[in-house]
């Protein structure tokens, strides 16, 4: 069974949630590309538990309160949501920006509601000599070249995109710039704080990602005390889109081995 609803959790922002499946709570957090970029991941994980997939405020036309200006605000809002619904033994899965939010949630989870993490080509930390590509400086061709393994397949000519879709993308990018534009796509303190996050973590990386490279991903993984790094061949920044079968197989193996928590 699937459903979509909006809940208001004062003083937190209203959240639009897509929910599917039954069992263990699985929070799926999308990246800058919006909820459509994790739709396949949501469908797959619904076979493992009860998936809760929020639309980040400001994406897809949803309201973003003026005070919500940082990833830390989102991380706290989602933690409050877990608390208010009394969700426990939660697996948090995040792609790109969503992985950053997941990591920020984990360092703040003093109630120990999160028992597992899966971060997919996550941003959020500063790694010496491995800068995060400035997404805002790239045109459509640059995005295809840096974000995808098969850039020709995924390149979209802006001239062929309907005006309403372009406007929606611009709205999403505006929200992304507010939340993650300065300092660009990272929290300077997060890397050091990850040493206190001892839940099992799987970090998956597309081998051809040039937004955040596999070397960045390995350094990110090393900051966790209980983490594993896996590389997905033939994929870029969104391996769950380019190579879904291989990505899902790695997630399933991690969960079957007990790497996802309790």
C-alpha positions in Angstrom: 0.0 0.0 0.0 1.3 3.5 -0.9 0.1 6.9 0.2 1.1 10.6 0.0 0.2 13.0 2.7 1.3 16.3 4.2 1.8 16.6 7.9 2.4 19.8 9.9 4.7 19.4 12.9 4.9 22.8 14.7 7.3 24.5 15.0 8.8 22.4 12.2 7.9 22.9 8.5 5.0 21.0 6.9 6.3 17.8 5.3 4.9 16.1 2.2 5.5 12.4 2.6 5.3 9.4 0.3 4.9 6.2 2.2 5.0 2.6 1.0 5.5 -0.9 2.4 5.4 -2.5 5.8 7.8 -3.3 8.6 11.0 -1.6 9.7 11.0 2.2 9.2 13.1 3.3 6.2 13.6 7.0 5.7 14.7 7.8 2.1 16.1 11.3 1.5 16.4 12.6 -2.0 19.1 14.8 -3.5 19.0 18.0 -5.4 17.2 16.3 -8.3 14.1 15.9 -6.2 11.9 13.0 -5.2 11.7 11.5 -8.7 15.5 10.8 -8.5 14.9 8.3 -5.7 11.6 6.8 -6.9 13.1 3.5 -7.9 15.0 3.3 -4.6 11.8 3.9 -2.7 10.0 1.2 -4.6 12.8 -1.3 -4.0 13.2 -0.5 -0.3 9.4 -0.8 0.2 10.1 -4.6 0.0 12.3 -4.3 3.1 10.2 -2.1 5.3 7.9 0.8 5.7 9.4 3.6 3.6 8.9 7.2 4.5 10.1 9.5 1.7 9.7 13.2 2.4 9.9 16.0 -0.2 12.4 18.5 1.1 10.6 21.8 1.7 11.1 24.0 -1.3 11.2 21.1 -3.8 8.4 20.3 -6.2 6.6 23.5 -5.2 6.3 22.7 -1.5 6.6 25.6 0.9 9.9 26.4 2.6 9.7 28.5 5.7 12.0 31.6 5.6 13.8 30.3 8.7 14.7 27.0 7.1 18.1 28.0 5.6 20.4 25.1 6.3 20.8 21.3 6.1 20.9 21.2 9.9 17.4 22.6 10.0 16.2 19.8 7.8 18.1 17.2 9.8 16.4 18.3 13.0 13.0 18.5 11.4 13.3 14.9 10.2 14.6 13.7 13.6 11.6 15.5 15.2 9.4 13.6 12.8 10.8 10.3 13.9 10.3 11.2 17.5 6.8 12.5 17.0 5.8 9.2 15.3 7.8 7.2 17.8 9.7 5.5 15.0 12.6 3.3 16.1 15.2 1.0 14.5 15.2 3.4 11.5 17.3 2.8 8.5 18.1 6.2 6.8 19.0 6.1 3.1 20.2 9.3 1.4 21.4 10.2 -2.1 23.8 13.2 -2.6 22.2 16.0 -0.5 20.0 13.4 1.1 23.2 11.6 2.3 24.4 14.8 3.8 21.1 15.2 5.7 21.3 11.6 6.9 24.8 12.1 8.3 23.7 15.3 10.0 20.8 13.4 11.5 23.1 10.7 12.8 25.4 13.0 14.7 22.4 14.6 16.4 20.5 11.4 17.1 20.9 11.3 20.9 17.7 9.2 21.2 19.3 6.4 19.1 16.4 6.0 16.8 18.6 5.5 13.8 20.3 2.1 13.6 21.6 2.1 10.1 22.8 4.4 7.3 23.1 4.0 3.5 24.7 7.0 1.9 24.8 7.1 -1.9 27.4 9.5 -3.4 26.8 11.8 -0.5 28.0 15.4 -0.2 28.4 17.2 3.1 32.0 17.0 4.3 35.2 18.7 3.2 37.9 16.4 2.0 41.4 17.9 1.5 42.4 17.8 -2.2 38.9 16.4 -3.2 36.7 19.4 -3.8 33.0 19.1 -4.5 32.2 20.1 -8.0 30.3 23.4 -8.1 27.0 22.2 -9.5 25.7 25.8 -9.9 28.4 26.7 -12.4 27.6 23.8 -14.8 25.4 24.0 -17.8 23.2 21.1 -19.0 26.1 19.6 -20.9 28.5 20.0 -17.9 26.0 18.4 -15.6 25.7 15.4 -17.9 29.5 15.0 -18.2 30.2 15.3 -14.5 27.2 13.5 -13.0 26.7 10.5 -15.3 28.7 7.6 -16.6 26.8 7.5 -19.8 26.5 11.3 -20.4 25.0 11.0 -23.9 22.1 8.9 -22.6 21.3 11.3 -19.8 22.0 14.7 -21.4 18.9 16.8 -21.7 18.8 19.7 -24.0 17.1 22.6 -22.1 15.5 23.7 -25.3 13.5 20.5 -25.4 12.2 20.8 -21.9 8.7 22.3 -21.4 8.6 25.7 -19.7 6.8 24.5 -16.6 9.4 21.8 -16.1 12.2 24.3 -16.4 10.4 26.5 -13.9 10.1 23.6 -11.5 13.8 22.8 -11.8 14.7 26.4 -11.2 12.6 26.3 -8.0 14.3 23.2 -6.8 17.7 24.7 -7.5 16.8 27.9 -5.7 15.9 25.8 -2.6 19.2 23.9 -3.0 21.2 27.1 -3.2 19.6 28.4 0.0 20.1 25.2 2.0 23.5 24.2 0.7 25.1 27.1 -1.2 27.3 28.6 1.6 29.6 27.0 2.6 29.1 25.1 -0.6 27.6 21.6 -0.1 29.3 20.8 3.2 29.4 21.4 6.9 33.0 22.2 8.0 32.4 20.5 11.3 30.7 17.3 10.1 33.7 15.2 9.2 35.1 15.3 12.7 31.7 14.6 14.3 31.2 11.4 12.3 33.6 9.6 14.7 30.8 9.4 17.2 28.4 7.7 14.8 28.8 4.0 15.5 25.7 2.6 13.7 26.5 0.4 10.6 27.0 2.5 7.5 27.2 1.6 3.9 28.6 4.2 1.5 27.9 3.5 -2.2 29.7 5.4 -4.9 29.4 5.5 -8.7 32.9 4.9 -10.2 32.4 7.7 -12.7 31.1 10.3 -10.3 32.9 13.6 -10.9 30.7 15.7 -8.7 32.2 13.9 -5.6 34.8 11.4 -6.6 35.3 7.9 -5.3 38.4 9.2 -3.5 36.1 11.6 -1.7 33.7 8.7 -0.9 36.5 6.6 0.6 37.7 9.4 2.8 34.1 10.0 3.9 33.8 6.3 4.8 37.0 6.4 6.8 35.5 9.0 9.1 32.9 6.5 10.4 34.0 3.9 13.0 31.7 1.2 11.5 31.4 1.8 7.7 31.8 0.0 4.5 32.6 1.4 1.0 31.3 -0.2 -2.2 31.9 1.0 -5.8 29.3 0.7 -8.5 30.7 0.2 -11.9 29.2 2.0 -14.9 27.6 4.7 -12.8 28.1 8.3 -11.9 26.5 10.4 -9.2 23.2 8.5 -9.1 24.1 4.8 -9.3 20.6 3.8 -8.2 19.4 5.4 -11.5 22.1 4.3 -13.9 22.8 0.8 -12.4 19.8 0.0 -10.2 20.2 -3.8 -10.1 23.9 -3.6 -9.0 23.1 -0.8 -6.5 20.1 -2.6 -5.0 22.1 -5.9 -4.8 24.7 -4.1 -2.7 22.1 -2.6 -0.4 20.4 -6.0 0.0 23.6 -7.8 0.8 24.4 -5.1 3.4 21.0 -5.5 5.0 21.1 -9.3 4.9 24.5 -9.3 6.6 23.0 -7.2 9.5 24.7 -4.1 8.3 21.5 -2.1 8.4 21.1 -2.2 12.1 19.0 -4.1 14.6 
